[in-house]
């Protein structure tokens, strides 16, 4: 599948879409295993934040899980030709109100893998027409295919942050 064109997504989407290099489905499938393994290898740091006011590893994982759900909801709506505009979300508010610090870290790791694995069935079921459908989220027009690439690239982005700032390997 070809990368979405810049006219298919808002400017902010380039941050994530540009990080996707290779077959989108291979990347999405690989993340089912690599992301849980990455967080699993950092159990001893689950409550570590690299600076005051920054998310802990557990909060980062929670954010990734929340975004996976939001991206898939948006994709589902637009693939099904929803005409209503969908609201945006403020990631810091979501993390602040999620109480990720109270959750079991291993459960969250397993949750991401299960969530992505289930979502892969949906991703692979989308035909060309559905992938090219557009909708409005956060007051900006975007295609289903663009959200698919953003979902993969968003995780690639955060893996970079985890390695650079949290020293997770």
VODOVEX-429314 format. One record per atom (N, C-alpha, C): x, y, z; residue in one letter. Coordinates in steps of 0.02 Angstrom, whole numbers, padded with zeros to 5 digits, always signed. Layout:
N
XYZA ...
END
This chain:
169
+00043-00059+00000X +00000+00000+00000X +00045+00062+00000X +00029+00108-00042X +00068+00170-00046X +00053+00216+00012X +00103+00254+00031X +00096+00304+00084X +00044+00356+00063X +00004+00381+00110X -00045+00433+00094X -00010+00496+00068X -00045+00532+00026X -00020+00595+00000X -00035+00651+00050X +00005+00704+00050X -00006+00759+00098X -00076+00790+00097X -00111+00786+00041X -00179+00813+00039X -00231+00768+00072X -00208+00710+00098X -00253+00662+00130X -00254+00669+00206X -00213+00712+00233X -00209+00717+00306X -00187+00787+00327X -00200+00806+00389X -00177+00872+00414X -00101+00873+00421X -00074+00932+00424X -00001+00942+00427X +00030+00902+00484X -00002+00900+00543X +00027+00865+00600X +00038+00791+00586X -00001+00762+00539X +00005+00692+00524X +00072+00672+00495X +00106+00720+00463X +00171+00706+00433X +00222+00683+00485X +00217+00708+00545X +00262+00687+00599X +00263+00611+00606X +00206+00580+00600X +00200+00508+00609X +00205+00470+00543X +00171+00494+00492X +00171+00459+00428X +00242+00453+00399X +00281+00505+00409X +00350+00506+00382X +00394+00453+00415X +00375+00427+00472X +00415+00377+00508X +00402+00306+00482X +00350+00298+00442X +00331+00231+00418X +00370+00217+00354X +00415+00168+00358X +00457+00150+00302X +00453+00075+00292X +00416+00054+00242X +00407-00017+00230X +00334-00034+00223X +00320-00098+00221X +00252-00123+00214X +00212-00107+00277X +00159-00070+00270X +00120-00047+00329X +00095-00106+00370X +00072-00159+00338X +00045-00215+00376X +00100-00254+00413X +00158-00259+00382X +00214-00292+00417X +00234-00251+00479X +00234-00186+00473X +00251-00143+00530X +00200-00150+00585X +00136-00146+00567X +00082-00152+00617X +00085-00220+00652X +00098-00273+00614X +00103-00340+00643X +00164-00347+00688X +00219-00319+00667X +00281-00323+00706X +00271-00288+00773X +00233-00234+00774X +00221-00196+00836X +00181-00236+00887X +00144-00286+00865X +00107-00329+00911X +00155-00362+00961X +00216-00377+00938X +00265-00412+00979X +00319-00365+01006X +00342-00319+00964X +00399-00277+00984X +00380-00227+01039X +00320-00201+01037X +00301-00151+01088X +00293-00185+01157X +00256-00240+01162X +00255-00273+01227X +00325-00294+01251X +00367-00318+01206X +00435-00338+01226X +00475-00278+01251X +00468-00221+01219X +00503-00161+01239X +00482-00140+01310X +00417-00138+01322X +00394-00118+01389X +00409-00172+01441X +00405-00235+01421X +00421-00290+01466X +00494-00285+01490X +00538-00266+01445X +00609-00261+01463X +00624-00203+01511X +00573-00162+01523X +00583-00102+01565X +00539-00103+01627X +00520-00162+01650X +00476-00168+01708X +00501-00128+01768X +00566-00131+01779X +00594-00097+01838X +00588-00021+01833X +00572+00005+01773X +00567+00077+01763X +00494+00100+01752X +00446+00058+01767X +00377+00074+01749X +00353+00141+01777X +00379+00163+01833X +00358+00228+01862X +00409+00283+01852X +00456+00271+01807X +00509+00320+01792X +00484+00372+01741X +00498+00435+01756X +00488+00490+01708X +00555+00525+01702X +00574+00543+01641X +00641+00571+01631X +00647+00643+01656X +00592+00676+01673X +00594+00745+01700X +00528+00758+01736X +00528+00808+01779X +00467+00827+01814X +00414+00848+01762X +00353+00825+01773X +00299+00842+01728X +00294+00799+01666X +00341+00753+01657X +00339+00707+01599X +00306+00642+01620X +00280+00606+01571X +00246+00544+01586X +00294+00490+01609X +00268+00446+01652X +00305+00386+01670X +00300+00336+01612X +00340+00284+01615X +00335+00232+01564X +00264+00203+01562X +00236+00193+01620X +00168+00165+01625X +00118+00213+01592X +00127+00278+01604X +00083+00327+01573X +00093+00330+01497X +00155+00322+01475X +00169+00321+01403X +00133+00262+01371X +00138+00204+01403X +00103+00145+01377X +00028+00156+01376X +00001+00185+01429X -00070+00201+01430X -00091+00248+01375X -00049+00298+01361X -00062+00345+01307X -00063+00308+01239X -00016+00262+01230X -00014+00224+01168X -00078+00183+01160X -00100+00152+01214X -00162+00112+01212X -00222+00158+01197X -00227+00214+01231X -00282+00261+01217X -00283+00282+01144X -00224+00300+01118X -00221+00323+01048X -00240+00268+01000X -00219+00206+01013X -00238+00150+00971X -00314+00146+00967X -00347+00152+01023X -00421+00149+01024X -00452+00208+00985X -00425+00267+00996X -00452+00326+00963X -00441+00322+00888X -00382+00302+00867X -00368+00296+00795X -00415+00246+00762X -00425+00189+00795X -00468+00137+00766X -00541+00159+00766X -00563+00195+00817X -00631+00221+00816X -00640+00269+00757X -00593+00313+00747X -00597+00360+00691X -00597+00323+00624X -00554+00274+00618X -00551+00235+00556X -00618+00199+00544X -00646+00171+00595X -00710+00135+00589X -00765+00183+00566X -00769+00240+00599X -00820+00290+00581X -00813+00310+00508X -00754+00328+00487X -00745+00354+00419X -00750+00299+00367X -00727+00239+00383X -00733+00182+00336X -00807+00166+00325X -00847+00177+00375X -00919+00164+00370X -00958+00225+00345X -00921+00276+00323X -00948+00335+00291X -00985+00382+00339X -00963+00384+00401X -00991+00430+00450X -00981+00502+00425X -01034+00541+00429X -01032+00611+00406X -01023+00661+00463X -01033+00638+00525X -01025+00682+00582X -00951+00696+00594X -00936+00756+00614X -00867+00774+00633X -00852+00744+00701X -00793+00716+00708X -00773+00686+00772X -00730+00735+00811X -00737+00734+00877X -00698+00782+00917X -00625+00763+00921X -00585+00812+00939X -00514+00800+00953X -00507+00775+01024X -00445+00767+01046X -00433+00748+01115X -00367+00778+01137X -00364+00793+01200X -00303+00822+01229X -00267+00767+01266X -00211+00744+01237X -00176+00686+01264X -00155+00694+01337X -00133+00753+01356X -00112+00762+01426X -00171+00756+01474X -00229+00780+01454X -00289+00773+01495X -00310+00700+01501X -00305+00664+01445X -00323+00593+01447X -00277+00556+01496X -00213+00568+01491X -00166+00534+01536X -00179+00554+01608X -00191+00618+01621X -00202+00642+01689X -00265+00611+01720X -00314+00595+01678X -00377+00569+01704X -00384+00493+01699X -00332+00459+01677X -00336+00387+01666X -00313+00346+01725X -00276+00374+01771X -00251+00338+01830X -00210+00277+01810X -00168+00285+01759X -00126+00230+01736X -00079+00206+01792X -00058+00251+01836X -00013+00232+01890X -00042+00180+01937X -00107+00174+01938X -00141+00126+01981X -00151+00058+01948X -00137+00055+01884X -00148-00007+01846X -00089-00054+01850X -00102-00116+01837X -00049-00167+01835X -00012-00161+01769X +00053-00152+01773X +00095-00141+01714X +00093-00200+01665X +00098-00261+01692X +00097-00321+01649X +00030-00327+01612X -00025-00309+01646X -00090-00310+01614X -00093-00260+01556X -00063-00202+01566X -00063-00152+01514X -00022-00174+01454X +00034-00207+01468X +00076-00232+01414X +00037-00283+01373X +00004-00329+01407X -00036-00379+01373X -00095-00347+01336X -00124-00296+01366X -00181-00261+01335X -00162-00232+01267X -00103-00200+01264X -00084-00171+01199X -00080-00226+01146X -00046-00281+01161X -00038-00335+01112X -00105-00362+01090X -00150-00373+01137X -00217-00400+01120X -00256-00350+01078X -00252-00287+01097X -00288-00234+01061X -00263-00229+00989X -00198-00225+00981X -00171-00219+00913X -00186-00281+00871X -00180-00340+00903X -00194-00402+00867X -00267-00402+00842X -00313-00383+00884X -00383-00379+00863X -00393-00327+00809X -00360-00270+00816X -00367-00217+00766X -00340-00237+00698X -00291-00280+00696X -00263-00302+00632X -00316-00336+00589X -00363-00371+00618X -00417-00401+00579X -00457-00346+00544X -00471-00293+00580X -00508-00237+00551X -00466-00203+00497X -00402-00188+00512X -00359-00155+00464X -00357-00193+00398X -00349-00258+00402X -00342-00300+00342X -00408-00309+00305X -00464-00295+00337X -00529-00303+00305X -00547-00242+00262X -00512-00188+00270X -00529-00127+00233X -00510-00133+00160X -00558-00117+00116X -00543-00117+00045X -00520-00048+00023X -00501-00042-00039X -00472+00021-00065X -00521+00080-00058X -00584+00067-00070X -00634+00120-00064X -00638+00145+00009X -00640+00098+00055X -00644+00117+00126X -00581+00153+00149X -00523+00130+00127X -00460+00162+00145X -00456+00234+00121X -00488+00248+00065X -00486+00315+00036X -00542+00361+00060X -00587+00335+00099X -00641+00378+00125X -00612+00428+00173X -00645+00486+00175X -00622+00540+00218X -00674+00556+00271X -00650+00585+00324X -00694+00611+00377X -00659+00669+00410X -00694+00699+00457X -00666+00757+00492X -00659+00738+00566X -00598+00744+00590X -00582+00734+00661X -00538+00792+00683X -00550+00817+00741X -00511+00874+00767X -00515+00932+00717X -00572+00941+00685X -00585+00995+00639X -00541+00993+00576X -00514+00933+00561X -00471+00926+00501X -00491+00863+00463X -00491+00868+00397X -00508+00812+00355X -00449+00763+00350X -00466+00699+00350X -00415+00647+00349X -00444+00583+00319X -00402+00544+00284X -00424+00481+00256X -00412+00424+00306X -00449+00370+00296X -00440+00310+00336X -00368+00284+00329X -00343+00282+00268X -00275+00258+00256X -00224+00300+00295X -00235+00365+00297X -00189+00409+00334X -00188+00391+00409X -00246+00377+00436X -00250+00359+00507X -00214+00293+00519X -00219+00247+00472X -00184+00183+00478X -00109+00195+00483X -00083+00238+00440X -00011+00253+00441X +00007+00292+00504X -00037+00336+00526X -00024+00374+00588X -00021+00327+00648X -00064+00277+00649X -00064+00229+00705X +00004+00194+00710X +00032+00174+00654X +00097+00141+00654X +00152+00191+00671X +00151+00250+00639X +00202+00300+00649X +00202+00331+00718X +00144+00335+00749X +00138+00362+00817X +00178+00318+00865X +00173+00253+00856X +00211+00207+00898X +00285+00211+00883X +00304+00216+00820X +00374+00223+00802X +00402+00287+00835X +00364+00340+00833X +00384+00403+00866X +00398+00392+00940X +00351+00359+00974X +00360+00349+01046X +00415+00300+01063X +00429+00252+01020X +00486+00207+01031X +00550+00249+01030X +00554+00297+00984X +00612+00342+00982X +00619+00381+01047X +00564+00407+01072X +00565+00444+01135X +00586+00398+01193X +00560+00337+01194X +00578+00290+01246X +00652+00275+01246X +00680+00266+01187X +00752+00251+01183X +00794+00311+01199X +00775+00370+01175X +00816+00430+01184X +00811+00459+01254X +00751+00463+01282X +00742+00498+01345X +00732+00453+01405X +00707+00393+01394X +00696+00347+01449X +00751+00293+01452X +00793+00292+01402X +00848+00244+01396X +00824+00172+01400X +00769+00160+01365X +00740+00093+01359X +00768+00062+01295X +00791+00001+01301X +00819-00033+01242X +00789-00102+01232X 
END
